[in-house]
Amino acid sequence: MAEIKIEKKKPVWPWIVAVLLISAIIYYIFLRDNEVQSENNVQIENTTSTDNTTN
C-alpha cells in the first residue's frame, strides 16, 4: 500500500504580525516625518512679518 504524506499547514499569524509591524515602522519613519515638517512650516510662516509701510 502507498504512503500518503500529510503536511500540516504552517500558521499564518506570524506573517500577519510581521506585515503589521513593518507597516507601523514605515508609517512612523515616512508619514510622521511629513507631519512634523508641515507643522514646522506653518510655524515659520506665522512668524514672518511683511510690513510694507513706507513714508
SERO-102856 format. One line per 10 residues: for each residue x negated, y negated, z negated of C-alpha. Coordinates in steps of 0.05 Angstrom, whole numbers, plus 5000, padded with zeros to 4 digits. Each point is the difference from the previous one (the first is absolute). Layout:
// SERO-102856
X:Y:Z; ... .
***
This chain:
// SERO-102856
5000:5000:5000; 4975:4929:5016; 4983:4950:4946; 5036:4934:5000; 4959:4944:4970; 5043:4949:4966; 4968:4933:4985; 5031:4954:4949; 5013:4929:5022; 4951:4949:4973 .
5032:4945:4957; 5016:4935:5035; 5002:4954:4940; 4923:4989:4996; 5003:4972:5071; 5059:4955:4981; 4963:4974:4939; 4937:4988:5042; 5039:4961:5053; 5033:4957:4946 .
4934:4986:4967; 4966:4980:5065; 5059:4956:5018; 4996:4965:4932; 4926:4987:5009; 5010:4972:5070; 5056:4955:4975; 4957:4975:4943; 4940:4985:5044; 5033:4969:5060 .
5069:4974:4984; 4986:4973:4930; 4939:4964:5027; 5043:4964:5051; 5050:4979:4947; 4944:4970:4957; 4971:4962:5060; 5068:4971:5018; 5011:4977:4929; 4932:4966:5001 .
5016:4966:5066; 5064:4972:4970; 4962:4972:4941; 4948:4968:5045; 5053:4969:5044; 5037:4971:4940; 4938:4968:4970; 4980:4962:5063; 5019:4928:5004; 5015:4961:5063 .
5003:4927:4982; 5004:4959:5064; 5014:4932:4969; 4952:4948:5027; 5006:4924:4993 .
***
